[in-house]
Amino acid sequence: MSSNTKHSKIRNTGILFELLTRQITVDVLNNNKKAQAAKILKEFFNKKTQLGREYELYKVLTTENYKSENKANHLVDAVVDARKKLKETSLKREKYNLIKEIKKNYDVADFFMARIPNYKVNASIFKLFNSNLNENPAQKTENRFTIVEHITRKTISNKKKEKAITEGYKKQEKDLRLLDPLRLDPACYCLMRLWQV
């Protein structure tokens, strides 16, 4: 009988990165000088770590966009092959140490409470990366199709996005328009603030 790989939000590299960037934003907005999220992010998610390399693979699968399903399938195959080349023991140790640092510095219940926009895609990537030979073929196929559907999603052109944002902005009351910079996506705001430091 085949088994299913269970998703673990606390061990999902894509979700951990997203939550840390959001925590940096919260720390910056609260002017928390003792915050550790930025330090943790720099330490664990760099090009020298297995965790940083795995995150780059998550990033490829969540940000790339192809019109062709065939290209998307080739991309998934290439990323899965690249994931197999990572040092599994080092990756597990780094994740363990990352989670230990998060637990040491933040309340885990609050930290993992945030809603993640690409949760289903990140969960499917996690399951695909961690599937084994005994994996249920139906579950493996479902994970792959979720990722391929995400890669082949239709995107709105930048001009259409800008027009929609401008139209929405014009409809807002003057007081709300003045507050608009505070309503940035947390990750964008966080990165903007990091570059200013």
C-alpha positions in Angstrom: 0.0 0.0 0.0 1.4 3.4 -1.0 1.6 6.3 1.5 1.2 10.1 1.1 3.8 12.6 2.0 2.3 14.9 4.6 2.8 18.6 4.3 4.6 20.4 7.2 4.2 24.2 7.2 7.0 24.4 9.8 9.4 22.6 7.5 8.4 24.2 4.2 11.3 26.3 3.0 9.1 28.6 0.8 6.7 29.3 3.6 9.5 29.8 6.2 11.1 32.4 3.9 7.7 34.2 3.4 7.0 34.3 7.1 10.4 35.6 7.9 10.1 38.5 5.4 6.7 39.3 6.9 8.2 39.3 10.4 10.9 41.7 9.2 8.2 44.0 8.0 6.4 43.8 11.4 9.6 44.4 13.3 10.4 47.4 11.1 6.9 48.9 11.5 7.1 48.3 15.3 10.6 49.9 15.3 11.8 46.7 17.2 15.6 47.2 17.4 16.1 43.8 19.0 14.3 41.9 16.2 16.2 38.9 14.9 14.2 38.1 11.7 16.6 39.9 9.3 19.6 38.3 10.9 18.0 34.9 10.8 17.0 35.4 7.1 20.6 36.4 6.1 22.2 33.6 8.1 20.0 30.7 6.7 18.9 31.9 3.3 22.1 32.7 1.4 23.8 31.1 -1.6 26.2 29.1 0.6 23.5 27.2 2.5 21.5 24.3 1.3 18.4 26.0 2.6 19.1 29.1 0.5 19.6 26.8 -2.6 16.3 25.0 -1.9 14.5 28.3 -1.5 15.8 29.3 -5.0 14.2 26.2 -6.4 10.9 27.1 -4.6 11.2 30.6 -6.0 11.6 29.3 -9.6 8.5 27.2 -9.4 6.4 30.0 -7.8 7.5 32.9 -10.0 8.1 31.5 -13.5 5.3 31.7 -16.0 5.1 29.8 -19.3 2.3 29.6 -21.8 3.2 26.1 -22.7 2.3 23.2 -20.4 5.2 21.2 -22.0 7.7 23.9 -21.0 6.2 24.0 -17.5 6.6 20.2 -17.2 10.3 20.4 -18.3 10.8 23.1 -15.7 9.4 21.0 -13.0 11.6 18.1 -14.0 14.7 20.3 -14.1 13.9 21.7 -10.6 13.2 18.3 -9.2 16.6 17.0 -10.6 18.3 20.1 -9.1 16.6 19.4 -5.7 18.0 15.8 -5.7 21.5 17.2 -5.9 21.2 19.1 -2.6 22.8 17.6 0.5 19.9 16.2 2.4 21.6 15.8 5.8 22.9 19.4 5.7 19.5 20.6 4.6 17.7 18.9 7.5 20.3 20.2 10.0 19.9 23.8 8.6 16.1 23.6 8.8 16.3 22.2 12.4 18.6 25.1 13.4 16.4 27.7 11.6 13.2 26.4 13.4 15.2 26.4 16.7 16.1 30.1 16.1 12.6 31.1 15.2 11.3 29.3 18.4 13.9 31.1 20.5 13.0 34.5 19.2 9.3 34.4 18.4 6.1 32.9 19.6 5.6 30.1 17.1 1.8 30.2 17.3 1.8 33.8 16.2 4.6 33.4 13.7 2.9 30.6 11.8 -0.5 32.2 11.9 -0.2 34.4 8.8 -2.1 33.6 5.7 0.2 32.6 2.8 -1.0 33.6 -0.7 0.6 30.6 -2.6 0.1 28.1 0.2 -1.3 25.3 -2.0 1.6 25.7 -4.5 4.2 25.8 -1.7 2.6 22.7 -0.1 2.7 20.9 -3.5 6.3 21.8 -4.0 7.2 20.5 -0.5 5.4 17.2 -1.2 7.0 16.8 -4.6 10.5 17.4 -3.2 9.9 15.1 -0.3 8.0 12.3 -2.0 9.5 8.8 -1.8 9.3 5.6 -3.9 6.2 4.4 -1.9 4.3 7.7 -2.7 0.7 7.4 -3.8 0.8 8.0 -7.6 -2.4 9.9 -7.6 -1.1 12.3 -4.9 2.2 12.7 -6.8 0.2 13.6 -10.0 -2.0 16.0 -8.1 1.0 17.8 -6.7 2.7 18.1 -10.1 -0.5 19.4 -11.8 -1.0 22.0 -9.1 2.5 23.3 -9.8 2.2 23.1 -13.6 -1.2 24.9 -13.4 0.5 27.6 -11.3 3.3 28.0 -13.8 1.0 28.2 -16.8 -1.4 30.7 -15.1 -2.5 33.7 -17.1 -1.0 36.9 -16.0 -2.3 40.4 -16.4 0.0 42.7 -18.3 1.8 45.4 -16.3 0.0 48.1 -18.2 -3.4 46.6 -17.2 -2.3 46.2 -13.6 -1.1 49.8 -13.5 -4.4 51.0 -15.0 -6.4 49.0 -12.5 -4.3 50.3 -9.6 -4.6 53.9 -10.8 -8.4 53.6 -11.3 -8.8 52.1 -7.8 -6.5 54.8 -6.3 -8.5 57.6 -7.9 -11.8 56.2 -6.4 -10.4 56.4 -2.9 -11.1 59.3 -0.6 -8.2 61.8 -0.3 -7.4 60.7 3.3 -7.0 57.1 2.2 -4.8 58.1 -0.7 -2.4 59.8 1.7 -2.1 56.6 3.7 -1.4 54.4 0.6 2.4 53.9 1.2 1.5 52.1 4.4 -0.6 49.6 2.5 2.3 48.1 0.6 2.7 44.4 0.4 4.6 43.5 3.6 7.4 41.8 1.7 7.9 44.8 -0.6 7.8 47.2 2.3 10.3 45.1 4.1 12.7 44.9 1.2 12.3 48.6 0.6 13.3 49.4 4.2 16.2 46.9 4.2 17.7 48.7 1.2 17.4 52.1 2.9 19.3 50.8 6.0 
